[in-house]
Amino acid sequence: MLEMKNISKVVGGEMHIHPTDLVLERGSLNVLLGPTLSGKTSLMRLMAGLDKPASGSIHLDNADVTGVPVQKRSVAMVYQQFINYPAMTVYENIASPMRIKGADAATIDREVRKAAELLKLTPYLDRTPLNLSGGQQQRTALARAIVKNADLVLLDEPLANLDYKLREELREELPKIFSASGAIFVYATTEPSEALLLGGNTATMSEGRITQFGRTIDVYRQPVDIVTARTFADPPLNTIDLLKSGSHFALEGKPVLPVPVHLGAVADGPCTVAFQPHHLSFDPPNGSDQPLAVKTAISEITGSESFIHVAFAGARWVMLAPGIHEIEPDATLRVFVDTRHLMAFGPDGRAVGGRA
């Protein structure tokens, strides 16, 4: 178990990590999700022992490792900007942590070839990193982390340089590999979809703070505040400021959306209503929903999906619609919000009511 108690990090007088408590269990997959500069890498460097905290302590299996340098910890770390030994072959790069530990030649060979097969590096074992593509070099760094068999494995956006097919395969395989070893697995990403694919637990991060930590699906479905909800939305979360009034959310005295059952206990008054882009559609999800008239700004076609940017009552929304939709700017559309998935946040940004 890795336990961080009141950990903080200060650089040049600026708080990069605000006082943080976090407990990660052995055999667990833990995602750090947040935009660039939210503090993911800074937190991982504290976990690894690469940086010393300004306050607090770090414990691994109940032993205080706060002042222990990374060289004396059982840690494997892979960055998006991979690091390999340029003079060594791929085989020797992967084998290097095992050689340092004094493993016998047969064990080294077995584990290196096993990791190489998983990461599709077998044809390149005799090459040096400079004779590899960027994706192959990244896979070499990942293979070295796998064979190290460390207690704590930190992966900082490790799949960003890989092609789509391999990235999807590794997203499925990596958690199995590390959880089977009993390691604590920490994976940093900027992509909400990647966090959902990996599963496990997720800590959402914003401006050096962990805003929420729990089972990935629970954090996604039940964000404690609007910052967390926005962190877990790509395309951006759709929001609008409305007045809860009885059975409706209203704007300037006119009903806009019905209040769903799970938000029925929300007190009347101002709040921010939010929903994900795929919960806005051309078709009524419940068969009897009232449409909203919106104006289009732009339509982006990705192939199998279209991102349609619209405006409603001063709010800018994105609709994620399946299929190809070529829509002219400033067109008027009838769209529907799936109110079963509405979220509501009070003036302080905290979630109010429940979630379906």
BALOLUM-546396 format. One record per residue (C-alpha): residue in three letters; residue number from 1; x, y, z. Coordinates in steps of 0.001 Angstrom, whole numbers, plus 524288, in hexadecimal, padded with zeros to 5 digits. Layout:
N
+------+-----+-------+-------+-------+
! rest !  nr !  east ! north !    up !
+------+-----+-------+-------+-------+
!  ALA ! NUM !     X !     Y !     Z !
...
+------+-----+-------+-------+-------+
//
This chain:
356
+------+-----+-------+-------+-------+
! rest !  nr !  east ! north !    up !
+------+-----+-------+-------+-------+
!  MET !   1 ! 80000 ! 80000 ! 80000 !
!  LEU !   2 ! 804B8 ! 80DAC ! 7FC88 !
!  GLU !   3 ! 7FFDA ! 8182F ! 805B7 !
!  MET !   4 ! 8020B ! 826B9 ! 803C0 !
!  LYS !   5 ! 7FF21 ! 82EFA ! 80FBC !
!  ASN !   6 ! 7FD8F ! 83DBA ! 80E2F !
!  ILE !   7 ! 80768 ! 83DB5 ! 80308 !
!  SER !   8 ! 80A45 ! 84AA8 ! 7FC4E !
!  LYS !   9 ! 81426 ! 84FD4 ! 7F287 !
!  VAL !  10 ! 8191A ! 85DD0 ! 7F164 !
!  VAL !  11 ! 82181 ! 862AF ! 7E61F !
!  GLY !  12 ! 826FD ! 87084 ! 7E64C !
!  GLY !  13 ! 81D3A ! 87487 ! 7F09B !
!  GLU !  14 ! 811B8 ! 86F6D ! 7E89A !
!  MET !  15 ! 8093C ! 86432 ! 7ED38 !
!  HIS !  16 ! 809D2 ! 85995 ! 7E2CA !
!  ILE !  17 ! 8031C ! 84F2F ! 7EB1F !
!  HIS !  18 ! 7F9E6 ! 853B9 ! 7F5C7 !
!  PRO !  19 ! 7F971 ! 84B97 ! 80252 !
!  THR !  20 ! 7F4C0 ! 83E42 ! 7FDDD !
!  ASP !  21 ! 7F0A0 ! 8317A ! 8043F !
!  LEU !  22 ! 7EFF8 ! 82554 ! 7FBBB !
!  VAL !  23 ! 7F038 ! 816A5 ! 7FE3D !
!  LEU !  24 ! 7F31D ! 80CEE ! 7F349 !
!  GLU !  25 ! 7F1BB ! 7FE59 ! 7F5A6 !
!  ARG !  26 ! 7FAB6 ! 7F3AC ! 7F088 !
!  GLY !  27 ! 7F607 ! 7ED51 ! 7E401 !
!  SER !  28 ! 7EDF0 ! 7F955 ! 7E0BE !
!  LEU !  29 ! 7ED2D ! 80143 ! 7D445 !
!  ASN !  30 ! 7EC84 ! 80FDC ! 7D72B !
!  VAL !  31 ! 7EAB3 ! 81A44 ! 7CCC5 !
!  LEU !  32 ! 7EEBA ! 82871 ! 7CE99 !
!  LEU !  33 ! 7E5B4 ! 82FF7 ! 7C57B !
!  GLY !  34 ! 7E71F ! 83E60 ! 7C2AC !
!  PRO !  35 ! 7EB26 ! 8486D ! 7B889 !
!  THR !  36 ! 7F937 ! 84C56 ! 7B5FE !
!  LEU !  37 ! 7FF33 ! 8535B ! 7C1D5 !
!  SER !  38 ! 7F4E8 ! 84DF9 ! 7CB27 !
!  GLY !  39 ! 7FF98 ! 847A9 ! 7D375 !
!  LYS !  40 ! 7FFA9 ! 83980 ! 7CECC !
!  THR !  41 ! 80E41 ! 8388D ! 7CC23 !
!  SER !  42 ! 811AC ! 8405A ! 7D864 !
!  LEU !  43 ! 809D4 ! 836D9 ! 7E0B9 !
!  MET !  44 ! 81020 ! 82B13 ! 7DA3C !
!  ARG !  45 ! 81DBD ! 8308D ! 7DC93 !
!  LEU !  46 ! 81A6C ! 831AD ! 7EB09 !
!  MET !  47 ! 8158D ! 823A1 ! 7EB13 !
!  ALA !  48 ! 82219 ! 81F06 ! 7E4A5 !
!  GLY !  49 ! 82B4C ! 82679 ! 7ED91 !
!  LEU !  50 ! 830B4 ! 82ED4 ! 7E292 !
!  ASP !  51 ! 82C54 ! 83B06 ! 7E9F7 !
!  LYS !  52 ! 82B36 ! 83DB3 ! 7F877 !
!  PRO !  53 ! 81E2E ! 8429A ! 7FDAA !
!  ALA !  54 ! 81D40 ! 84FE7 ! 80430 !
!  SER !  55 ! 8148C ! 849C0 ! 80E87 !
!  GLY !  56 ! 80EE3 ! 83CB5 ! 81252 !
!  SER !  57 ! 813C9 ! 82EC7 ! 81125 !
!  ILE !  58 ! 8134D ! 82320 ! 807ED !
!  HIS !  59 ! 81201 ! 81532 ! 80CDE !
!  LEU !  60 ! 81398 ! 80893 ! 8052F !
!  ASP !  61 ! 80E82 ! 7FC7C ! 80C24 !
!  ASN !  62 ! 80EA6 ! 8043F ! 818F4 !
!  ALA !  63 ! 81D15 ! 80800 ! 81766 !
!  ASP !  64 ! 82003 ! 816A0 ! 816BA !
!  VAL !  65 ! 82723 ! 818CA ! 809BE !
!  THR !  66 ! 825DA ! 827A0 ! 8096A !
!  GLY !  67 ! 8347E ! 82A2D ! 80927 !
!  VAL !  68 ! 8387D ! 81DDB ! 801E7 !
!  PRO !  69 ! 83E41 ! 820EB ! 7F460 !
!  VAL !  70 ! 83863 ! 81A86 ! 7E85F !
!  GLN !  71 ! 8446A ! 811E2 ! 7E677 !
!  LYS !  72 ! 8415A ! 80B06 ! 7F346 !
!  ARG !  73 ! 832F5 ! 8091C ! 7F074 !
!  SER !  74 ! 82C59 ! 7FE6E ! 7E896 !
!  VAL !  75 ! 826E6 ! 80799 ! 7DE3F !
!  ALA !  76 ! 82563 ! 806C9 ! 7CF7A !
!  MET !  77 ! 821C2 ! 81309 ! 7C800 !
!  VAL !  78 ! 81ED9 ! 81535 ! 7B99B !
!  TYR !  79 ! 81CCC ! 822BF ! 7B3F1 !
!  GLN !  80 ! 8164D ! 826FA ! 7A751 !
!  GLN !  81 ! 823F4 ! 82BA7 ! 7A3B2 !
!  PHE !  82 ! 82A1C ! 81E43 ! 7A4DF !
!  ILE !  83 ! 837EC ! 81BE4 ! 7A9D0 !
!  ASN !  84 ! 84079 ! 810BB ! 7A4C4 !
!  TYR !  85 ! 84F09 ! 80DD0 ! 7A502 !
!  PRO !  86 ! 8537C ! 81175 ! 79729 !
!  ALA !  87 ! 85FBC ! 808E0 ! 796FD !
!  MET !  88 ! 85874 ! 7FC88 ! 79B2D !
!  THR !  89 ! 85042 ! 7F38D ! 792C0 !
!  VAL !  90 ! 841B7 ! 7F28F ! 79537 !
!  TYR !  91 ! 84447 ! 7E583 ! 79BE9 !
!  GLU !  92 ! 84E36 ! 7EB8B ! 7A53C !
!  ASN !  93 ! 8458A ! 7F762 ! 7A7B7 !
!  ILE !  94 ! 83A8E ! 7EE8D ! 7AC1D !
!  ALA !  95 ! 843B3 ! 7E5AA ! 7B3C6 !
!  SER !  96 ! 84AD9 ! 7F0A7 ! 7BAEA !
!  PRO !  97 ! 8427C ! 7F14C ! 7C76E !
!  MET !  98 ! 84336 ! 7E28D ! 7C8E6 !
!  ARG !  99 ! 851FB ! 7E28E ! 7C737 !
!  ILE ! 100 ! 85321 ! 7ECF6 ! 7D1CC !
!  LYS ! 101 ! 84B56 ! 7E41B ! 7DAE3 !
!  GLY ! 102 ! 8547B ! 7D8BC ! 7D7C8 !
!  ALA ! 103 ! 84A88 ! 7CFE4 ! 7D11D !
!  ASP ! 104 ! 85002 ! 7C3BF ! 7CA65 !
!  ALA ! 105 ! 8518F ! 7C343 ! 7BBA7 !
!  ALA ! 106 ! 84666 ! 7B9A5 ! 7B966 !
!  THR ! 107 ! 83CAA ! 7C1F0 ! 7C11D !
!  ILE ! 108 ! 8410F ! 7CE44 ! 7BA1C !
!  ASP ! 109 ! 83FA5 ! 7C804 ! 7ACC2 !
!  ARG ! 110 ! 8322C ! 7C280 ! 7AFDA !
!  GLU ! 111 ! 82CB8 ! 7CF45 ! 7B52D !
!  VAL ! 112 ! 832B6 ! 7D7CD ! 7AA8E !
!  ARG ! 113 ! 82D29 ! 7CF6E ! 79FB0 !
!  LYS ! 114 ! 81FF4 ! 7CEB8 ! 7A663 !
!  ALA ! 115 ! 81F20 ! 7DD97 ! 7A78C !
!  ALA ! 116 ! 82430 ! 7DF56 ! 799A7 !
!  GLU ! 117 ! 819B8 ! 7D643 ! 7944E !
!  LEU ! 118 ! 80F12 ! 7DD98 ! 79B97 !
!  LEU ! 119 ! 813B2 ! 7EAA8 ! 79656 !
!  LYS ! 120 ! 816B8 ! 7E58B ! 788A4 !
!  LEU ! 121 ! 8254D ! 7E82D ! 789EA !
!  THR ! 122 ! 82A9B ! 7DA9A ! 786F4 !
!  PRO ! 123 ! 82FA7 ! 7DE2B ! 7793A !
!  TYR ! 124 ! 83717 ! 7E9D8 ! 77ED2 !
!  LEU ! 125 ! 83E35 ! 7E3DC ! 78A77 !
!  ASP ! 126 ! 84B92 ! 7E520 ! 783E3 !
!  ARG ! 127 ! 849B5 ! 7F33C ! 77FB4 !
!  THR ! 128 ! 84DA6 ! 7FF67 ! 78745 !
!  PRO ! 129 ! 84320 ! 80978 ! 78ABE !
!  LEU ! 130 ! 8481B ! 8133A ! 780B1 !
!  ASN ! 131 ! 84455 ! 8097C ! 7760D !
!  LEU ! 132 ! 8364A ! 808A7 ! 77AD4 !
!  SER ! 133 ! 82A3F ! 810E1 ! 77886 !
!  GLY ! 134 ! 82527 ! 8195E ! 78386 !
!  GLY ! 135 ! 81A70 ! 80F9F ! 78681 !
!  GLN ! 136 ! 8241E ! 80458 ! 7870D !
!  GLN ! 137 ! 82CC0 ! 80C01 ! 7904D !
!  GLN ! 138 ! 82119 ! 80E9E ! 7991E !
!  ARG ! 139 ! 81DC7 ! 8002E ! 7992A !
!  THR ! 140 ! 82BCE ! 7FD2B ! 79D1C !
!  ALA ! 141 ! 82A85 ! 80615 ! 7A8DE !
!  LEU ! 142 ! 81D9B ! 7FF99 ! 7AC67 !
!  ALA ! 143 ! 82398 ! 7F204 ! 7AB57 !
!  ARG ! 144 ! 82E8C ! 7F606 ! 7B48A !
!  ALA ! 145 ! 82468 ! 7FA89 ! 7BE80 !
!  ILE ! 146 ! 81D35 ! 7ED90 ! 7BD50 !
!  VAL ! 147 ! 82912 ! 7E4F4 ! 7C00E !
!  LYS ! 148 ! 82DA3 ! 7ED5A ! 7CB5F !
!  ASN ! 149 ! 8228D ! 7E7B2 ! 7D395 !
!  ALA ! 150 ! 82215 ! 7F3EC ! 7DC09 !
!  ASP ! 151 ! 81909 ! 7F67D ! 7E780 !
!  LEU ! 152 ! 814CA ! 8037C ! 7E1A9 !
!  VAL ! 153 ! 81306 ! 80556 ! 7D307 !
!  LEU ! 154 ! 810FA ! 81348 ! 7CE31 !
!  LEU ! 155 ! 80CFC ! 81580 ! 7C013 !
!  ASP ! 156 ! 80C3F ! 823B6 ! 7BBCE !
!  GLU ! 157 ! 80425 ! 82407 ! 7AF31 !
!  PRO ! 158 ! 80BFC ! 8184A ! 7AA4A !
!  LEU ! 159 ! 803BF ! 814D4 ! 79E69 !
!  ALA ! 160 ! 80301 ! 8223F ! 7981B !
!  ASN ! 161 ! 80D52 ! 81F17 ! 78DC8 !
!  LEU ! 162 ! 807B8 ! 811E4 ! 789B2 !
!  ASP ! 163 ! 7FECB ! 80EEA ! 77E4B !
!  TYR ! 164 ! 7F054 ! 80D41 ! 7810A !
!  LYS ! 165 ! 7EF93 ! 7FE61 ! 77FDB !
!  LEU ! 166 ! 7FB0A ! 7FBBF ! 788F1 !
!  ARG ! 167 ! 7F66E ! 80625 ! 79270 !
!  GLU ! 168 ! 7E934 ! 7FF7E ! 793A7 !
!  GLU ! 169 ! 7EF8C ! 7F222 ! 79593 !
!  LEU ! 170 ! 7F89A ! 7F721 ! 7A036 !
!  ARG ! 171 ! 7EDB8 ! 7FE56 ! 7A741 !
!  GLU ! 172 ! 7E786 ! 7F105 ! 7A904 !
!  GLU ! 173 ! 7F3E2 ! 7E959 ! 7AC25 !
!  LEU ! 174 ! 7FBC3 ! 7F273 ! 7B4F0 !
!  PRO ! 175 ! 7F26D ! 7F274 ! 7C096 !
!  LYS ! 176 ! 7F22C ! 7E38F ! 7C053 !
!  ILE ! 177 ! 800F7 ! 7E2C7 ! 7C01C !
!  PHE ! 178 ! 80377 ! 7EBD1 ! 7CB7B !
!  SER ! 179 ! 7F7E9 ! 7E7CF ! 7D3F6 !
!  ALA ! 180 ! 7FC27 ! 7D98E ! 7D2F9 !
!  SER ! 181 ! 80964 ! 7DD83 ! 7D867 !
!  GLY ! 182 ! 80323 ! 7E409 ! 7E444 !
!  ALA ! 183 ! 80925 ! 7F10A ! 7E086 !
!  ILE ! 184 ! 802D2 ! 7FE31 ! 7E2F5 !
!  PHE ! 185 ! 7FFF4 ! 8032F ! 7D556 !
!  VAL ! 186 ! 7FE85 ! 811EC ! 7D2FC !
!  TYR ! 187 ! 7FB3C ! 816C9 ! 7C559 !
!  ALA ! 188 ! 7FA80 ! 82537 ! 7C1B7 !
!  THR ! 189 ! 7F23E ! 829C8 ! 7B654 !
!  THR ! 190 ! 7EB61 ! 835E3 ! 7B120 !
!  GLU ! 191 ! 7E0E5 ! 82DB4 ! 7AA66 !
!  PRO ! 192 ! 7D423 ! 82A60 ! 7B17E !
!  SER ! 193 ! 7D188 ! 81F86 ! 7A7AE !
!  GLU ! 194 ! 7DE7C ! 81920 ! 7AB45 !
!  ALA ! 195 ! 7DB1B ! 8197C ! 7B9C1 !
!  LEU ! 196 ! 7CE11 ! 812F8 ! 7B6EE !
!  LEU ! 197 ! 7D47C ! 80885 ! 7AE78 !
!  LEU ! 198 ! 7DE99 ! 8056F ! 7B8DA !
!  GLY ! 199 ! 7D489 ! 804DF ! 7C3D5 !
!  GLY ! 200 ! 7D9C0 ! 802D4 ! 7D197 !
!  ASN ! 201 ! 7DA28 ! 80F4A ! 7D9B5 !
!  THR ! 202 ! 7DB89 ! 81D4C ! 7D531 !
!  ALA ! 203 ! 7E078 ! 8298D ! 7DBFD !
!  THR ! 204 ! 7DC1F ! 835AB ! 7D49B !
!  MET ! 205 ! 7E5D9 ! 840D3 ! 7D58A !
!  SER ! 206 ! 7E4A9 ! 84F7C ! 7D3A6 !
!  GLU ! 207 ! 7EEB5 ! 85A07 ! 7D6B2 !
!  GLY ! 208 ! 7F6B4 ! 8516C ! 7DFBD !
!  ARG ! 209 ! 7EB29 ! 84BC9 ! 7E72C !
!  ILE ! 210 ! 7E482 ! 83E8F ! 7E712 !
!  THR ! 211 ! 7D633 ! 84217 ! 7E5AB !
!  GLN ! 212 ! 7D0FC ! 83436 ! 7E729 !
!  PHE ! 213 ! 7D610 ! 82647 ! 7E874 !
!  GLY ! 214 ! 7CE79 ! 819A4 ! 7E73D !
!  ARG ! 215 ! 7CA25 ! 80F0A ! 7DDDC !
!  THR ! 216 ! 7CB9F ! 814AC ! 7D033 !
!  ILE ! 217 ! 7BD81 ! 81276 ! 7CC5B !
!  ASP ! 218 ! 7B8A1 ! 8187A ! 7D915 !
!  VAL ! 219 ! 7C0D8 ! 824C9 ! 7D768 !
!  TYR ! 220 ! 7BBD0 ! 825FD ! 7C97A !
!  ARG ! 221 ! 7AD86 ! 823F4 ! 7CD0B !
!  GLN ! 222 ! 7AD66 ! 82AE8 ! 7DA1F !
!  PRO ! 223 ! 7B6FF ! 8365E ! 7D9ED !
!  VAL ! 224 ! 7B751 ! 83D97 ! 7E6DC !
!  ASP ! 225 ! 7B8E2 ! 84AD4 ! 7E054 !
!  ILE ! 226 ! 7B878 ! 8516B ! 7D326 !
!  VAL ! 227 ! 7C759 ! 851BF ! 7D20B !
!  THR ! 228 ! 7C7AD ! 842E8 ! 7D2B2 !
!  ALA ! 229 ! 7BC7A ! 841CB ! 7C900 !
!  ARG ! 230 ! 7C3AD ! 84A98 ! 7BF69 !
!  THR ! 231 ! 7D04F ! 842FA ! 7C132 !
!  PHE ! 232 ! 7C8FB ! 83696 ! 7BD8B !
!  ALA ! 233 ! 7C2D9 ! 83C18 ! 7B117 !
!  ASP ! 234 ! 7C87C ! 83BE4 ! 7A35F !
!  PRO ! 235 ! 7C2D1 ! 842B5 ! 79B92 !
!  PRO ! 236 ! 7C095 ! 84D1D ! 7A606 !
!  LEU ! 237 ! 7B55E ! 84BDF ! 7AF9E !
!  ASN ! 238 ! 7A8EB ! 852EA ! 7AB91 !
!  THR ! 239 ! 7A3FF ! 85C56 ! 7B5FE !
!  ILE ! 240 ! 7999C ! 866A6 ! 7B7C6 !
!  ASP ! 241 ! 795B5 ! 86F0A ! 7C378 !
!  LEU ! 242 ! 7875B ! 86D02 ! 7C6A0 !
!  LEU ! 243 ! 77DC5 ! 86ECC ! 7D1D0 !
!  LYS ! 244 ! 7783B ! 8629B ! 7D830 !
!  SER ! 245 ! 769C7 ! 86584 ! 7D9F3 !
!  GLY ! 246 ! 7613C ! 85A30 ! 7DDFE !
!  SER ! 247 ! 760C1 ! 85020 ! 7D33B !
!  HIS ! 248 ! 768C6 ! 857F6 ! 7C96B !
!  PHE ! 249 ! 775BD ! 85E95 ! 7C73B !
!  ALA ! 250 ! 77221 ! 86BEB ! 7C209 !
!  LEU ! 251 ! 77887 ! 87772 ! 7BB4F !
!  GLU ! 252 ! 772A3 ! 8850C ! 7BC95 !
!  GLY ! 253 ! 76631 ! 87F00 ! 7C1E8 !
!  LYS ! 254 ! 76479 ! 87575 ! 7B6A0 !
!  PRO ! 255 ! 76620 ! 866AC ! 7B883 !
!  VAL ! 256 ! 771EE ! 8614D ! 7B147 !
!  LEU ! 257 ! 7739D ! 8536B ! 7B644 !
!  PRO ! 258 ! 76B5A ! 84A9D ! 7BEF0 !
!  VAL ! 259 ! 7718D ! 846CD ! 7CBE2 !
!  PRO ! 260 ! 774BE ! 83833 ! 7CB67 !
!  VAL ! 261 ! 77186 ! 82F4B ! 7D6D3 !
!  HIS ! 262 ! 77F98 ! 82E8A ! 7DBB7 !
!  LEU ! 263 ! 78013 ! 83D72 ! 7DD1F !
!  GLY ! 264 ! 7727A ! 83EDD ! 7E2D5 !
!  ALA ! 265 ! 7779A ! 841CA ! 7F087 !
!  VAL ! 266 ! 7800F ! 84D2B ! 7EC0A !
!  ALA ! 267 ! 77BB9 ! 859A8 ! 7F2BC !
!  ASP ! 268 ! 7757B ! 86423 ! 7EA5D !
!  GLY ! 269 ! 77F11 ! 86EAE ! 7E660 !
!  PRO ! 270 ! 78A46 ! 87164 ! 7DCFE !
!  CYS ! 271 ! 792F8 ! 86647 ! 7D88A !
!  THR ! 272 ! 79B6D ! 861FA ! 7CD39 !
!  VAL ! 273 ! 795A9 ! 856CD ! 7C568 !
!  ALA ! 274 ! 79F5B ! 84E52 ! 7BDFF !
!  PHE ! 275 ! 79F59 ! 842C6 ! 7B4C1 !
!  GLN ! 276 ! 7A8E5 ! 83B7A ! 7AC0E !
!  PRO ! 277 ! 7A964 ! 83E16 ! 79D3C !
!  HIS ! 278 ! 7A400 ! 83087 ! 79A10 !
!  HIS ! 279 ! 797F9 ! 83391 ! 7A248 !
!  LEU ! 280 ! 793CF ! 83DF4 ! 79877 !
!  SER ! 281 ! 78D6E ! 8381E ! 78C59 !
!  PHE ! 282 ! 78457 ! 83A01 ! 780C4 !
!  ASP ! 283 ! 77ABF ! 82FDE ! 785D6 !
!  PRO ! 284 ! 772D9 ! 8302F ! 79285 !
!  PRO ! 285 ! 7792E ! 82623 ! 79B9B !
!  ASN ! 286 ! 76CB4 ! 823F6 ! 7A373 !
!  GLY ! 287 ! 762FF ! 82575 ! 7986B !
!  SER ! 288 ! 75BED ! 83113 ! 79E74 !
!  ASP ! 289 ! 766BF ! 83AF3 ! 7A135 !
!  GLN ! 290 ! 764E2 ! 84909 ! 79D0E !
!  PRO ! 291 ! 76E96 ! 84DAD ! 792BC !
!  LEU ! 292 ! 77777 ! 85969 ! 79428 !
!  ALA ! 293 ! 779CE ! 86298 ! 788C4 !
!  VAL ! 294 ! 7885E ! 86503 ! 78702 !
!  LYS ! 295 ! 790D9 ! 86C22 ! 77D1E !
!  THR ! 296 ! 79C6A ! 86535 ! 776FA !
!  ALA ! 297 ! 7AA05 ! 86B0E ! 7772B !
!  ILE ! 298 ! 7B217 ! 86088 ! 7708B !
!  SER ! 299 ! 7B16C ! 85216 ! 76D51 !
!  GLU ! 300 ! 7BDA7 ! 84994 ! 76E3A !
!  ILE ! 301 ! 7BD40 ! 83C50 ! 7678D !
!  THR ! 302 ! 7C6BC ! 8320A ! 76CA3 !
!  GLY ! 303 ! 7C1E5 ! 826BC ! 7643D !
!  SER ! 304 ! 7B8B3 ! 81E95 ! 76C6F !
!  GLU ! 305 ! 7B4A0 ! 82A20 ! 774F9 !
!  SER ! 306 ! 7B1DF ! 83896 ! 773EF !
!  PHE ! 307 ! 7B491 ! 84328 ! 77DFC !
!  ILE ! 308 ! 7AA05 ! 84D64 ! 77C3B !
!  HIS ! 309 ! 7AC5F ! 85A2E ! 7836F !
!  VAL ! 310 ! 79FD9 ! 86152 ! 786CC !
!  ALA ! 311 ! 79B54 ! 86D1C ! 78E8A !
!  PHE ! 312 ! 78FB2 ! 86DC1 ! 797AA !
!  ALA ! 313 ! 78BE5 ! 87986 ! 79FF1 !
!  GLY ! 314 ! 799EE ! 87E5E ! 7A055 !
!  ALA ! 315 ! 79F98 ! 87105 ! 7A39D !
!  ARG ! 316 ! 7A8B1 ! 869E3 ! 79A27 !
!  TRP ! 317 ! 7A6B7 ! 85B38 ! 79953 !
!  VAL ! 318 ! 7AC7F ! 84FEA ! 791B9 !
!  MET ! 319 ! 7A431 ! 844B0 ! 78CDB !
!  LEU ! 320 ! 7AAE2 ! 837BE ! 789F7 !
!  ALA ! 321 ! 7A273 ! 83197 ! 77F71 !
!  PRO ! 322 ! 7A4D7 ! 82479 ! 778D6 !
!  GLY ! 323 ! 7A675 ! 82504 ! 76A1B !
!  ILE ! 324 ! 7A9A6 ! 83008 ! 760B9 !
!  HIS ! 325 ! 7A218 ! 83CB3 ! 7625B !
!  GLU ! 326 ! 7A56F ! 847F0 ! 75945 !
!  ILE ! 327 ! 79E5D ! 85387 ! 75F3F !
!  GLU ! 328 ! 79FD3 ! 86193 ! 75AF0 !
!  PRO ! 329 ! 7A393 ! 86BE2 ! 7650D !
!  ASP ! 330 ! 7985E ! 8739F ! 76B1B !
!  ALA ! 331 ! 78E60 ! 8692C ! 76804 !
!  THR ! 332 ! 7836A ! 866D5 ! 771C8 !
!  LEU ! 333 ! 782AA ! 858F1 ! 7770B !
!  ARG ! 334 ! 77966 ! 85195 ! 77FFE !
!  VAL ! 335 ! 7814B ! 849EF ! 78A05 !
!  PHE ! 336 ! 77E49 ! 84234 ! 79644 !
!  VAL ! 337 ! 7854B ! 84124 ! 7A34E !
!  ASP ! 338 ! 784EC ! 833CD ! 7A9CC !
!  THR ! 339 ! 780AC ! 83894 ! 7B72D !
!  ARG ! 340 ! 7831C ! 82B26 ! 7BD2D !
!  HIS ! 341 ! 7917C ! 82ECC ! 7BD44 !
!  LEU ! 342 ! 790A7 ! 83CF1 ! 7C1AF !
!  MET ! 343 ! 799E5 ! 841CD ! 7CC3A !
!  ALA ! 344 ! 7975F ! 84DB5 ! 7D4B5 !
!  PHE ! 345 ! 7A10D ! 85616 ! 7DC28 !
!  GLY ! 346 ! 79E75 ! 860BB ! 7E61E !
!  PRO ! 347 ! 7A421 ! 86E91 ! 7E5D3 !
!  ASP ! 348 ! 7B027 ! 86957 ! 7ED07 !
!  GLY ! 349 ! 7B2AB ! 85F7B ! 7E22D !
!  ARG ! 350 ! 7AF73 ! 8539E ! 7EAAA !
!  ALA ! 351 ! 7A66E ! 84917 ! 7E579 !
!  VAL ! 352 ! 79867 ! 84981 ! 7EA50 !
!  GLY ! 353 ! 78E71 ! 83E94 ! 7E973 !
!  GLY ! 354 ! 7918D ! 830E9 ! 7E4D6 !
!  ARG ! 355 ! 79552 ! 82AE3 ! 7D7F0 !
!  ALA ! 356 ! 78DBC ! 820FF ! 7CFF9 !
+------+-----+-------+-------+-------+
//
